[in-house]
Amino acid sequence: MRKIRILLLVALVGAIAGIAVPNAKALGFEDEPCPPQPQLKVCHPDAEVGKSYSLPIKGKGGCTPDSIRYDIVGGAPPPGLTVSSSNASVSGVPTQAGTFQFWLQVTDIPQWQGGASWCQDDKQSQWQFQITVVQGIQIQQRQATLSTAQLTVPYNLQFTATGGTPTWSVSSGALPAGLTLDSSSGLLSGTPTGGGDFTFKITATSGSRSDTQTYNLSVVEPLKVVRPAASSAEIGLPFSIVVKATGGRAPYTWSATGLPSGFTLDAATGVISGIPSVLSSALVKVTVTDALGLTNTLDVSLPVAAKLAIKKGALPTAKVGSLYSARLVTIGGFGPFKWTIGPRLSGVSRFAGLPPGIKLNPNTGRLSGVARRAGTYRFRIQAIDKLGGRSSLVFVLKVRG
């Protein structure tokens, strides 16, 4: 009775105002894009697993297109697809192959439920729909950026697909010079001959089904750690060496394993530095990683020697007028060594320094000559190695008459 009173009131107001009240049309669904069958709409095209799908299902009749609601009242659309309650569009990405049927109900939204002010209908109509989801062809390599290729280095990348045995093609763009795509196996291989950044599309096709993916591939000079010049370290002395790389794409990131105690590696600059504290014959593995993810490793020899010291010991006695020779010996450090007579010893006024006629070879550390005057001589000897390490020691040389 309430609906009838409202309808009469709306009709009366319309008549008084001289306005025609619209009539609701019979509810239903458009035949397209689905060919009509009795109570069954078989919708095409088929959907494919993993592919974005969109299909508008249009209702017709009712009060107005804005006063219609759509509901699933039986069955279900394919997994991954949803039906909009406002316009009945089916959309999403199917996740399962098969044939799926579902019932859609279209319902007028009357004025008292928020519909058009003149709409007094709450009629309904139901239709059954069917969507077939095929397995489809899907390329498994979904990443946009492929592994980096290096000039003159053989490159191999196997493309694969699910849903069939497709043929493969480059459908857009161009491969780097030296690389080819096998149309039957999907193997991208060859030896790049030109550097640069390349963008291309790969398509896998099986019958009427296909899948296309866009890829980026960079070709660079081979990444390589440059072997540094031979270097040595000494306990207690500051040490620094720069390890460099060529090829790849900067910036580089550095890492190392097996560094001797006291050393660190700067990850940004490749500088190995520090003050070693223990002996070592380390073979350090230095690895560089470039901006594209390429890596290269080199074994770098980094020996650490003991701190330089002059070996203690009594010098043989010399005799006036006779040929004399004695060689001083070092412990630790790195040669070659430079030998010098140190500062004059304090408190020694006589017989300080080398005996007359005896000299020190600065390159070999050998004392030699013919002593000309008897006495007991005291003097300081200093040794300097190639790393700047220093050691000094006081010696006594007796000369008999």
C-alpha positions as CSV (number, residue, x, y, z in Angstrom):
1,M,0.0,0.0,0.0
2,R,2.9,2.4,0.8
3,K,4.4,1.9,-2.7
4,I,1.0,2.5,-4.4
5,R,0.5,5.7,-2.3
6,I,3.9,7.1,-3.3
7,L,3.4,6.2,-7.0
8,L,0.0,8.0,-7.0
9,L,1.5,11.0,-5.3
10,V,4.4,11.2,-7.8
11,A,1.9,10.8,-10.7
12,L,-0.4,13.5,-9.2
13,V,2.4,15.9,-8.7
14,G,3.6,15.3,-12.2
15,A,0.1,15.8,-13.6
16,I,-0.3,19.1,-11.7
17,A,3.0,20.4,-12.9
18,G,2.4,19.2,-16.4
19,I,5.5,16.9,-16.3
20,A,5.4,13.4,-17.6
21,V,6.7,10.8,-15.1
22,P,9.1,8.4,-16.8
23,N,8.3,4.7,-16.9
24,A,10.8,2.0,-15.9
25,K,11.7,-0.3,-18.7
26,A,12.0,-4.1,-18.5
27,L,15.3,-5.2,-16.8
28,G,17.7,-7.3,-18.7
29,F,21.2,-7.5,-20.2
30,E,22.6,-6.3,-23.5
31,D,23.2,-9.2,-25.9
32,E,26.7,-7.8,-26.9
33,P,29.5,-8.6,-26.4
34,C,27.9,-11.9,-25.5
35,P,25.9,-13.8,-28.2
36,P,22.4,-14.5,-27.0
37,Q,21.3,-17.9,-25.9
38,P,18.3,-18.8,-23.8
39,Q,19.1,-17.5,-20.3
40,L,22.9,-18.1,-21.0
41,K,25.4,-15.4,-22.0
42,V,28.6,-17.0,-23.3
43,C,31.1,-14.2,-23.1
44,H,34.1,-13.9,-25.4
45,P,37.0,-13.4,-25.8
46,D,38.3,-16.1,-23.5
47,A,40.5,-15.0,-20.6
48,E,44.1,-16.3,-20.1
49,V,45.7,-17.3,-16.8
50,G,48.1,-14.5,-15.6
51,K,46.8,-12.0,-18.2
52,S,44.9,-8.8,-17.3
53,Y,41.2,-9.3,-18.3
54,S,38.4,-6.8,-18.7
55,L,34.9,-7.4,-20.0
56,P,32.0,-4.9,-19.7
57,I,28.6,-6.6,-19.1
58,K,25.8,-4.0,-19.8
59,G,22.4,-4.1,-18.2
60,K,19.4,-2.6,-19.9
61,G,16.0,-1.3,-18.9
62,G,15.1,-0.3,-15.4
63,C,14.6,3.2,-14.3
64,T,18.0,4.6,-15.2
65,P,21.5,3.2,-15.7
66,D,22.4,5.0,-12.4
67,S,19.6,3.2,-10.5
68,I,20.6,-0.4,-11.2
69,R,22.6,-2.7,-8.9
70,Y,24.4,-5.9,-9.9
71,D,24.9,-8.9,-7.6
72,I,26.2,-12.4,-8.0
73,V,23.5,-14.7,-6.9
74,G,24.9,-18.1,-8.0
75,G,28.1,-19.6,-9.0
76,A,31.3,-17.5,-9.1
77,P,33.5,-15.8,-11.7
78,P,36.9,-17.3,-12.4
79,P,39.4,-17.0,-9.5
80,G,41.2,-13.6,-9.8
81,L,38.2,-11.9,-11.5
82,T,35.7,-9.7,-9.8
83,V,32.3,-8.2,-10.8
84,S,31.6,-4.6,-10.1
85,S,28.2,-4.0,-8.4
86,S,27.8,-0.7,-10.0
87,N,28.4,-1.5,-13.7
88,A,28.8,-5.3,-13.8
89,S,32.2,-5.1,-15.4
90,V,34.3,-8.2,-15.0
91,S,38.0,-7.5,-14.4
92,G,41.2,-8.8,-12.9
93,V,43.9,-11.3,-13.6
94,P,42.7,-15.0,-13.8
95,T,44.7,-17.4,-11.7
96,Q,43.1,-20.7,-12.8
97,A,42.1,-22.3,-16.1
98,G,38.6,-23.7,-16.7
99,T,35.0,-22.8,-17.6
100,F,33.2,-20.9,-15.0
101,Q,29.5,-20.1,-14.8
102,F,27.8,-17.6,-12.5
103,W,24.4,-15.9,-12.2
104,L,24.1,-12.1,-12.2
105,Q,21.1,-10.4,-10.9
106,V,20.2,-6.9,-12.0
107,T,17.9,-4.9,-9.6
108,D,16.2,-1.6,-9.8
109,I,17.2,0.8,-7.1
110,P,14.0,2.6,-6.1
111,Q,13.7,6.1,-4.7
112,W,13.4,4.9,-1.1
113,Q,16.7,3.1,-1.4
114,G,18.6,6.0,-2.9
115,G,17.6,5.6,-6.6
116,A,16.1,8.2,-8.9
117,S,13.4,10.3,-7.3
118,W,10.7,9.1,-9.6
119,C,11.8,5.4,-9.6
120,Q,9.3,3.3,-7.7
121,D,10.4,-0.1,-9.1
122,D,12.5,-2.7,-7.2
123,K,12.2,-5.4,-9.9
124,Q,14.9,-8.0,-10.6
125,S,16.2,-10.0,-13.5
126,Q,18.7,-12.8,-13.5
127,W,21.0,-14.2,-16.3
128,Q,23.6,-16.9,-16.3
129,F,27.1,-16.0,-17.6
130,Q,30.0,-18.2,-18.7
131,I,33.7,-17.3,-19.0
132,T,36.3,-19.7,-20.2
133,V,39.9,-19.2,-18.9
134,V,42.6,-20.9,-20.9
135,Q,46.0,-21.6,-19.6
136,G,47.6,-19.2,-22.1
137,I,51.3,-18.6,-22.8
138,Q,53.3,-16.8,-20.1
139,I,56.9,-15.9,-20.2
140,Q,58.5,-16.9,-16.9
141,Q,61.2,-14.2,-16.9
142,R,59.2,-11.3,-15.6
143,Q,62.1,-9.1,-14.5
144,A,62.5,-6.0,-16.6
145,T,66.3,-5.9,-16.4
146,L,68.3,-8.8,-17.6
147,S,71.7,-9.9,-16.3
148,T,74.4,-7.6,-17.6
149,A,76.5,-8.8,-20.6
150,Q,80.2,-8.1,-21.1
151,L,82.0,-7.4,-24.3
152,T,84.0,-10.4,-25.7
153,V,82.5,-12.6,-22.9
154,P,80.0,-15.3,-24.1
155,Y,76.5,-14.6,-22.9
156,N,73.6,-17.1,-22.3
157,L,70.1,-16.5,-21.0
158,Q,67.3,-19.1,-21.4
159,F,63.8,-17.8,-21.8
160,T,61.0,-20.2,-20.7
161,A,57.2,-20.1,-20.9
162,T,54.3,-22.0,-19.4
163,G,51.1,-23.0,-21.3
164,G,52.7,-24.6,-24.4
165,T,55.7,-24.8,-26.6
166,P,55.9,-21.4,-28.2
167,T,58.1,-19.9,-30.9
168,W,60.2,-16.9,-29.8
169,S,60.8,-13.6,-31.5
170,V,62.1,-10.1,-30.9
171,S,58.9,-8.1,-31.6
172,S,60.2,-4.6,-30.9
173,G,63.6,-3.0,-30.5
174,A,66.9,-4.7,-31.3
175,L,69.3,-7.1,-29.5
176,P,72.9,-6.0,-28.8
177,A,75.2,-6.8,-31.7
178,G,76.5,-10.3,-31.4
179,L,73.5,-11.7,-29.6
180,T,70.7,-13.8,-31.2
181,L,67.4,-15.3,-30.0
182,D,66.7,-18.9,-31.0
183,S,63.1,-19.0,-32.2
184,S,62.5,-22.5,-31.2
185,S,64.3,-22.8,-27.8
186,G,64.1,-19.2,-26.6
187,L,67.9,-19.1,-25.9
188,L,69.4,-15.7,-26.0
189,S,73.1,-16.2,-26.6
190,G,76.2,-15.0,-28.3
191,T,79.3,-12.8,-27.6
192,P,78.5,-9.1,-27.5
193,T,80.5,-6.9,-29.8
194,G,79.2,-3.4,-29.0
195,G,78.5,-1.7,-25.7
196,G,75.5,0.3,-24.6
197,D,72.0,0.0,-23.0
198,F,69.4,-1.8,-25.1
199,T,65.6,-2.1,-24.7
200,F,63.6,-4.7,-26.7
201,K,60.5,-6.8,-26.5
202,I,60.4,-10.6,-26.5
203,T,57.2,-12.4,-27.7
204,A,56.3,-16.1,-27.1
205,T,53.6,-17.3,-29.5
206,S,51.6,-20.5,-29.6
207,G,48.8,-20.5,-32.1
208,S,46.5,-17.6,-31.2
209,R,48.0,-17.2,-27.8
210,S,51.0,-15.0,-27.1
211,D,52.9,-13.2,-24.3
212,T,55.2,-10.2,-24.7
213,Q,57.7,-8.8,-22.1
214,T,59.9,-5.7,-22.3
215,Y,63.5,-6.1,-21.3
216,N,66.5,-3.9,-20.6
217,L,70.0,-5.3,-21.2
218,S,73.3,-3.4,-20.7
219,V,76.6,-4.4,-22.4
220,V,79.8,-3.1,-20.8
221,E,83.5,-3.7,-20.8
222,P,84.5,-6.7,-18.7
223,L,84.8,-5.8,-15.1
224,K,88.3,-6.6,-13.7
225,V,90.3,-5.8,-10.6
226,V,93.7,-4.4,-11.6
227,R,96.6,-6.1,-9.9
228,P,98.4,-3.5,-7.8
229,A,102.1,-3.1,-7.8
230,A,103.9,-5.4,-5.4
231,S,103.6,-4.1,-1.9
232,S,104.8,-5.0,1.6
233,A,103.9,-3.9,5.1
234,E,105.9,-3.8,8.3
235,I,104.7,-4.2,11.8
236,G,104.2,-0.8,13.4
237,L,104.4,1.3,10.2
238,P,101.4,3.0,8.5
239,F,100.5,1.3,5.3
240,S,98.2,2.2,2.4
241,I,97.5,0.8,-1.1
242,V,94.8,1.6,-3.6
243,V,93.2,-1.3,-5.5
244,K,91.5,-0.2,-8.8
245,A,89.2,-1.7,-11.3
246,T,88.4,-1.3,-15.0
247,G,85.3,-2.0,-17.1
248,G,81.8,-2.5,-15.7
249,R,79.9,0.6,-14.7
250,A,80.9,2.9,-11.8
251,P,80.5,3.4,-9.0
252,Y,82.3,0.4,-7.6
253,T,81.9,-1.3,-4.2
254,W,84.8,-3.1,-2.6
255,S,85.1,-6.0,-0.2
256,A,87.9,-8.3,1.0
257,T,88.5,-11.4,3.0
258,G,91.7,-12.4,4.7
259,L,93.0,-9.0,5.6
260,P,95.8,-9.1,8.1
261,S,95.2,-7.8,11.6
262,G,95.3,-4.0,11.7
263,F,94.1,-3.5,8.1
264,T,90.8,-2.2,6.8
265,L,89.4,-1.8,3.3
266,D,87.4,1.3,2.3
267,A,84.3,0.0,0.5
268,A,83.9,3.1,-1.6
269,T,87.5,3.8,-2.7
270,G,89.3,0.4,-2.6
271,V,92.0,1.7,-0.3
272,I,93.5,-0.9,2.0
273,S,95.2,0.8,4.9
274,G,96.2,0.5,8.6
275,I,99.1,-0.2,10.9
276,P,99.8,-4.0,11.0
277,S,100.4,-5.6,14.4
278,V,101.3,-9.2,13.6
279,L,103.4,-11.1,11.0
280,S,101.5,-12.3,8.0
281,S,102.0,-13.9,4.6
282,A,98.3,-13.2,3.7
283,L,96.8,-13.7,0.3
284,V,93.9,-11.3,0.4
285,K,90.8,-11.9,-1.8
286,V,89.6,-8.5,-3.0
287,T,86.2,-8.3,-4.7
288,V,84.7,-5.4,-6.7
289,T,81.0,-5.1,-7.5
290,D,79.9,-2.5,-10.0
291,A,76.6,-0.5,-10.3
292,L,75.1,-3.3,-12.5
293,G,75.8,-6.1,-10.1
294,L,78.9,-7.5,-11.9
295,T,81.7,-8.9,-9.7
296,N,85.3,-9.8,-10.1
297,T,87.8,-11.1,-7.5
298,L,91.6,-11.0,-7.4
299,D,94.0,-12.6,-4.9
300,V,96.4,-9.8,-3.7
301,S,99.6,-10.7,-1.9
302,L,100.0,-8.6,1.2
303,P,102.9,-9.8,3.4
304,V,103.6,-8.2,6.7
305,A,107.3,-8.3,7.9
306,A,108.6,-8.0,11.4
307,K,109.7,-4.6,12.6
308,L,113.2,-3.7,11.3
309,A,116.1,-4.3,13.7
310,I,119.9,-4.6,13.5
311,K,121.1,-7.9,14.8
312,K,123.1,-7.6,17.9
313,G,126.5,-9.2,18.1
314,A,130.2,-8.5,18.9
315,L,132.3,-7.3,16.0
316,P,135.5,-9.2,15.2
317,T,138.8,-7.5,16.4
318,A,140.7,-5.6,13.8
319,K,144.5,-5.3,13.6
320,V,146.5,-2.2,12.6
321,G,147.8,-2.6,9.0
322,S,145.7,-5.6,8.2
323,L,142.7,-5.9,5.9
324,Y,139.4,-5.9,7.9
325,S,135.9,-7.0,6.9
326,A,132.7,-7.5,8.9
327,R,129.1,-7.4,7.7
328,L,126.2,-6.1,9.7
329,V,122.9,-8.0,9.5
330,T,119.2,-6.9,9.8
331,I,116.2,-8.7,11.2
332,G,112.8,-8.0,9.7
333,G,112.0,-5.0,7.5
334,F,112.1,-5.0,3.7
335,G,115.2,-4.4,1.7
336,P,117.0,-2.8,0.2
337,F,118.5,-1.1,3.2
338,K,120.5,2.1,3.6
339,W,123.2,2.1,6.2
340,T,124.6,5.2,7.9
341,I,126.9,6.1,10.9
342,G,124.6,7.6,13.5
343,P,125.1,10.7,15.6
344,R,128.2,10.9,17.7
345,L,127.8,9.2,21.0
346,S,127.5,11.6,23.9
347,G,130.1,11.4,26.6
348,V,132.6,9.8,24.4
349,S,135.5,12.3,23.7
350,R,138.1,9.9,22.3
351,F,137.8,6.9,20.0
352,A,134.2,7.9,19.0
353,G,133.2,6.8,15.5
354,L,134.8,4.3,13.1
355,P,138.5,3.6,13.4
356,P,140.6,5.5,10.9
357,G,140.9,3.5,7.7
358,I,137.6,1.6,8.3
359,K,134.5,2.6,6.3
360,L,130.8,1.6,6.2
361,N,129.3,0.5,2.8
362,P,125.9,2.3,2.7
363,N,124.3,-0.3,0.5
364,T,125.6,-3.5,2.0
365,G,126.2,-2.7,5.7
366,R,129.7,-4.0,5.5
367,L,132.6,-2.5,7.5
368,S,135.9,-2.8,5.7
369,G,139.3,-1.3,5.2
370,V,142.8,-1.2,6.9
371,A,142.8,0.1,10.4
372,R,145.6,2.7,11.0
373,R,145.4,3.3,14.8
374,A,144.9,0.9,17.7
375,G,142.2,1.6,20.3
376,T,138.6,0.7,21.3
377,Y,136.1,2.6,19.2
378,R,132.4,3.1,19.9
379,F,129.9,4.2,17.2
380,R,126.2,4.0,16.3
381,I,125.0,2.3,13.1
382,Q,121.6,3.1,11.6
383,A,119.6,1.0,9.0
384,I,116.7,2.3,7.0
385,D,114.5,-0.1,4.9
386,K,112.5,0.7,1.8
387,L,109.3,1.3,3.8
388,G,111.0,3.9,6.0
389,G,111.5,1.6,9.0
390,R,114.5,2.6,11.1
391,S,116.7,0.8,13.6
392,S,120.0,1.8,15.2
393,L,122.5,0.0,17.4
394,V,125.8,0.9,19.2
395,F,128.8,-1.2,18.3
396,V,132.3,-1.6,19.8
397,L,135.3,-2.3,17.5
398,K,138.7,-3.1,19.0
399,V,141.8,-2.5,17.0
400,R,145.0,-4.1,18.1
401,G,148.4,-2.6,17.5
